[in-house]
Amino acid sequence: MNWPILSTLIIIPLIGCITILLINSTDDIGKRNIKLVSLYASIVNFLISIILWVNFDKLSPDFQFVERYAWLSENITYYIGVDGISIFLIILTTFLMPFCILISWNSVKDKIKEYMIAFLVLETLMIGVFSALDLVVFYLFFEACLIPMFLIIGIWGGVRRVYATFKFFLYTLSGSVLMLIAIIYIYIVTGTTDIVKLDTYLFDYSIQTWLWLAFFISFAVKIPMFPVHTWLPDAHVEAPTAGSVILAGVLLKMGGYGLLRFSIPLFPVASYVFMDFVFVLSVIAIIYTSFIAIAQEDIKKLIAYSSVAHMGFVTMGIFTFTEQGIQGAIFQMLSHGLISSALFLSVGVVYDRMHTREISVYGGVVRKMPIYASFFLVFTMANIGLPGTSGFVGEFLTLIGAFKVDIYVALFATTGVILSAVYALWLYKRVFLGQIINDKLNVLEDISSRELFILAPFVLLIILFGFYPNMIIELTAESSTNLINNYNYSLEQYQSFLTLQDVK
């Protein structure tokens, strides 16, 4: 294309921020204009990301829409581009942002200007993460995402927002310090932070383990994997609805994306060595957090623990190093981004009416909100992985990849599918079915036209991708195959090296 479309996607939210700063927010008209500017900026960005999708060459595994400009030095440049692994994560980001603004339209009443600026800045940073092709640029975007999310939870969150915010910040920042040290080492050894060049560089086998661990710890905290997952439920419970949507829909995916973009291409031998280790952590996450989800009494916390379990399928699929496993992991990230976001948006609907998320307060909601209950049922079935929904496709492909590599891992992981049905249907039964035992529920009104407009697209996409998964898989296929081929080639080189050492 003849124009820098990726830089445009990164800059437009910042233009929205500058415009918002110029608006007087002391009266109702000013507050409404701030919301409208935020909404228009996010919608424009989504439409541009669709242009990105339409013009993407699905037959090429190479990075596309590449932009490169001088920055810190000749070796550290502003270098961005997308491939089949990253394009849908960018589209997911731009798709979710307008709904975050719409769901906050009436619920957020204080510091509207600062709130909208925080979300628009966060959108810029998230797009930067998924398009960066330089390690330093990636790290800056990756770490900067903590700041607006820190503010979103800390200022507009719940009663325990300060505790949840600092726990979230310290966990994610601590893990990333090791990655920074690894990036500095890589630059000293290779003289570059160019990801494309580093993909062809074969690091010494003895050092790959340490570099892999440094990157893995940072990504494991972000996903989050067991046992560094405990920050997520607290962050979700205290975050405003829109904050939970972005946290589950996009920020968690940065960890899975990091494994695909850095851990496997840069350190293939170490990735192979730690394969069983990742399998064990993934299976524990799938089973253990599913049992914890069953015991929850807070709707948001239950969904948060289910997110940890579903992301376990992502890490398991990635480290099968099979075409089905990796494509399933990418599809699962996109699908989970839609399903978990839809569930958190749905929770926000009843929270705005009842101002509580305690499951015991509800019961028989279907009698007062039948349309809302129907939407929530679709999202629940997708979360379980019902065939015909996008949730089935991702989990099914990752399990096929796991069966090819280790049947016991696949069998244990499959129990997570059963457990997800237990906690998801148990939640639905307690909240929606039965008699109304709380008189406060009698005043509930079904979803408004605004809420219907927010939830309907998620239903359509979840079912569409469930029946036509090739819309996604066709675009990710070449990049996935290229990743696996490079991984297998590196292992062959390693085996040749070991054979030569034995001969000597």
Long-range contacts (C-beta under 8 A, 24 or more apart in sequence): 1-55, 1-65, 4-67, 5-48, 5-51, 5-52, 5-65, 6-52, 6-65, 6-67, 6-80, 6-81, 6-82, 6-127, 6-131, 7-67, 7-80, 8-48, 9-45, 9-48, 9-49, 9-52, 9-90, 9-94, 9-127, 9-131, 10-80, 10-124, 10-127, 10-128, 10-131, 11-124, 12-41, 12-44, 12-45, 12-48, 13-41, 13-42, 13-45, 13-97, 13-120, 13-121, 13-123, 13-124, 14-120, 14-121, 14-124, 15-41, 16-40, 16-41, 16-42, 16-116, 16-120, 17-117, 17-120, 17-121, 20-113, 20-116, 20-117, 20-120, 21-113, 21-117, 23-113, 25-112, 25-113, 31-112, 34-112, 34-113, 34-116, 35-101, 35-105, 35-112, 35-116, 37-116, 38-101, 38-116, 38-119, 38-120, 39-98, 39-101, 39-102, 41-120, 42-94, 42-97, 42-98, 42-100, 42-101, 42-120, 42-123, 43-98, 45-94, 45-97, 45-123, 46-91, 46-94, 46-95, 46-97, 46-98, 48-94, 49-90, 49-91, 49-93, 49-94, 49-95, 50-91, 52-82, 52-87, 52-90, 52-91, 53-87, 53-91, 53-475, 56-82, 56-87, 56-475, 58-84, 58-474, 58-475, 58-477, 58-478, 59-478, 60-478, 61-478, 61-479, 61-481, 61-482, 63-133, 63-196, 66-133, 71-137, 72-136, 75-187, 75-191, 75-192, 75-193, 75-194, 76-134, 76-136, 76-137, 76-187, 76-193, 77-134, 77-137, 77-194, 78-134, 78-137, 79-132, 79-133, 79-134, 79-137, 79-194, 79-195, 80-128, 80-131, 80-132, 80-133, 80-137, 81-131, 81-133, 82-130, 82-131, 83-479, 84-330, 84-475, 84-476, 84-477, 84-478, 84-479, 84-480, 85-257, 85-260, 85-261, 85-330, 85-476, 85-479, 85-480, 85-483, 86-130, 86-131, 86-257, 86-261, 87-475, 88-330, 88-334, 88-472, 88-475, 88-476, 89-130, 89-250, 89-253, 89-257, 89-333, 89-334, 89-337, 90-127, 90-130, 90-131, 92-249, 92-250, 92-253, 92-334, 92-337, 92-338, 93-123, 93-126, 93-127, 93-130, 93-250, 94-123, 94-127, 96-245, 96-246, 96-249, 96-250, 96-337, 96-341, 97-123, 97-246, 99-245, 99-341, 99-345, 99-454, 99-457, 100-242, 100-245, 100-246, 101-242, 102-450, 102-453, 102-454, 103-241, 103-242, 103-245, 103-345, 103-348, 103-454, 104-240, 104-241, 104-242, 105-450, 106-352, 107-240, 107-241, 107-348, 107-352, 108-156, 108-240, 110-156, 111-155, 111-156, 114-151, 114-155, 115-152, 115-155, 115-156, 118-148, 118-151, 118-152, 119-148, 119-152, 119-242, 119-246, 121-148, 122-148, 122-149, 122-152, 122-246, 126-246, 126-250, 126-251, 126-254, 129-254, 129-257, 130-254, 130-257, 132-195, 133-194, 133-195, 133-196, 134-193, 134-194, 134-195, 135-183, 135-186, 135-187, 135-193, 135-195, 135-198, 135-262, 136-183, 136-187, 136-193, 138-195, 139-176, 139-179, 139-180, 139-183, 142-176, 142-254, 142-258, 143-173, 143-176, 145-251, 145-254, 146-172, 146-173, 149-243, 149-246, 149-247, 149-251, 152-239, 152-240, 152-242, 152-243, 153-235, 153-238, 153-239, 153-240, 153-243, 156-240, 156-243, 157-238, 157-239, 157-240, 157-243, 158-237, 158-238, 158-239, 159-238, 160-234, 160-237, 160-238, 161-238, 161-239, 163-234, 163-238, 164-231, 164-234, 164-235, 164-237, 164-238, 164-239, 165-235, 165-238, 167-230, 167-231, 167-234, 167-235, 168-231, 168-234, 168-235, 171-221, 171-224, 171-228, 171-231, 172-221, 172-222, 172-231, 174-221, 175-217, 175-218, 175-220, 175-221, 175-222, 175-228, 176-218, 176-221, 178-213, 178-214, 178-215, 178-217, 178-218, 179-214, 179-215, 179-217, 179-218, 181-214, 182-210, 182-211, 182-214, 182-215, 185-211, 186-211, 186-266, 195-261, 195-262, 198-265, 198-266, 199-265, 199-266, 199-486, 201-266, 202-490, 202-493, 203-266, 203-267, 205-269, 205-494, 205-497, 208-267, 208-269, 208-270, 209-267, 209-270, 209-273, 211-266, 211-267, 211-270, 212-263, 212-267, 212-270, 212-271, 212-274, 213-270, 215-258, 215-262, 215-263, 215-266, 215-267, 216-259, 216-263, 216-274, 218-255, 218-258, 219-254, 219-255, 219-256, 219-258, 219-259, 219-262, 219-263, 220-255, 220-281, 221-255, 222-251, 222-252, 222-254, 222-255, 222-258, 223-252, 223-255, 223-256, 223-311, 223-314, 223-315, 224-252, 224-255, 224-308, 224-311, 225-255, 225-281, 225-282, 225-285, 225-308, 225-311, 225-312, 225-315, 226-281, 226-284, 226-285, 226-288, 226-289, 226-308, 226-312, 229-285, 229-289, 229-308, 232-304, 232-307, 232-308, 233-301, 233-304, 233-305, 235-304, 236-300, 236-301, 236-303, 236-304, 236-307, 236-344, 237-298, 237-300, 237-301, 237-304, 237-357, 241-344, 241-345, 241-347, 241-348, 241-351, 242-348, 244-300, 244-344, 244-347, 244-348, 245-341, 245-344, 245-345, 248-303, 248-304, 248-307, 248-336, 248-337, 248-340, 248-341, 248-344, 249-337, 249-338, 249-340, 249-341, 250-337, 252-307, 252-311, 252-336, 253-333, 253-336, 253-337, 255-311, 256-311, 256-314, 256-315, 256-318, 256-329, 256-333, 257-333, 259-315, 259-318, 260-318, 260-326, 260-329, 260-330, 260-483, 264-318, 264-321, 264-483, 264-487, 265-483, 265-486, 265-487, 268-486, 268-487, 268-490, 268-491, 268-494, 269-490, 269-491, 269-494, 271-319, 271-321, 271-487, 272-321, 272-487, 272-491, 274-319, 275-319, 275-321, 275-405, 276-406, 278-315, 278-316, 278-318, 278-319, 279-316, 279-319, 279-402, 279-406, 279-409, 281-312, 281-315, 282-312, 282-313, 282-315, 282-316, 282-319, 282-409, 282-413, 283-312, 283-316, 283-409, 283-412, 283-413, 284-312, 285-309, 285-311, 285-312, 285-315, 286-312, 286-313, 286-316, 286-412, 286-413, 286-415, 286-416, 286-419, 287-412, 287-415, 287-416, 287-419, 290-416, 290-419, 290-420, 290-422, 290-423, 291-419, 293-419, 293-423, 294-419, 294-422, 294-423, 294-426, 296-359, 296-423, 297-358, 297-359, 297-360, 298-357, 298-358, 298-359, 299-347, 299-357, 299-358, 299-359, 299-427, 299-431, 300-344, 300-347, 300-357, 301-357, 302-359, 302-423, 302-427, 303-340, 303-343, 303-344, 303-347, 306-340, 306-383, 306-420, 306-423, 306-424, 307-336, 307-340, 309-416, 309-419, 309-420, 310-336, 310-340, 310-383, 310-395, 310-420, 311-336, 312-413, 312-416, 313-394, 313-395, 313-398, 313-399, 313-413, 313-416, 314-394, 314-398, 316-398, 316-401, 316-402, 316-409, 316-413, 317-394, 317-397, 317-398, 317-401, 317-402, 320-398, 320-401, 320-402, 320-404, 320-405, 321-405, 321-484, 321-487, 321-488, 322-400, 322-401, 322-404, 322-405, 322-484, 323-401, 323-477, 323-480, 323-481, 323-484, 324-397, 324-398, 324-400, 324-401, 324-404, 325-397, 325-398, 325-400, 325-401, 325-402, 325-404, 325-405, 326-401, 326-480, 326-483, 326-484, 327-397, 327-473, 327-476, 327-477, 327-480, 328-393, 328-394, 328-395, 328-396, 328-397, 328-398, 328-399, 328-400, 328-401, 329-394, 329-398, 330-472, 330-476, 330-480, 331-390, 331-393, 331-394, 331-397, 331-465, 331-469, 331-472, 331-473, 331-476, 332-394, 332-395, 332-397, 332-398, 333-394, 334-390, 334-394, 334-465, 334-472, 335-382, 335-390, 335-391, 335-393, 335-394, 335-462, 335-465, 336-391, 336-394, 338-390, 338-458, 338-461, 338-462, 338-465, 339-379, 339-382, 339-383, 339-390, 339-391, 339-458, 339-462, 340-383, 341-458, 342-375, 342-379, 342-382, 342-455, 342-458, 342-459, 342-462, 343-376, 343-379, 343-380, 343-383, 345-454, 345-455, 345-458, 346-372, 346-375, 346-376, 346-379, 346-455, 349-447, 349-451, 349-455, 350-444, 353-444, 353-445, 354-440, 354-441, 354-444, 359-427, 359-430, 359-431, 360-430, 361-438, 361-440, 362-430, 362-431, 362-432, 362-438, 362-441, 363-430, 363-431, 363-433, 363-434, 363-435, 363-436, 363-437, 363-438, 363-441, 364-432, 364-433, 364-434, 364-435, 364-436, 364-437, 364-441, 365-431, 365-432, 365-436, 365-441, 365-444, 366-432, 366-433, 367-436, 368-436, 368-441, 368-442, 368-444, 368-445, 368-446, 369-444, 369-445, 369-446, 369-447, 370-446, 371-446, 371-447, 371-452, 372-446, 372-447, 372-451, 373-432, 375-447, 375-455, 375-456, 375-459, 376-428, 376-431, 376-432, 377-428, 377-432, 378-459, 378-462, 378-463, 379-458, 379-459, 379-462, 380-424, 380-425, 380-427, 380-428, 382-462, 382-466, 383-420, 383-424, 384-417, 384-420, 384-421, 384-424, 384-425, 385-417, 385-420, 387-466, 388-463, 388-466, 388-467, 389-462, 389-463, 389-466, 390-461, 390-462, 390-463, 390-465, 390-466, 390-469, 391-462, 391-466, 392-466, 393-465, 393-466, 393-469
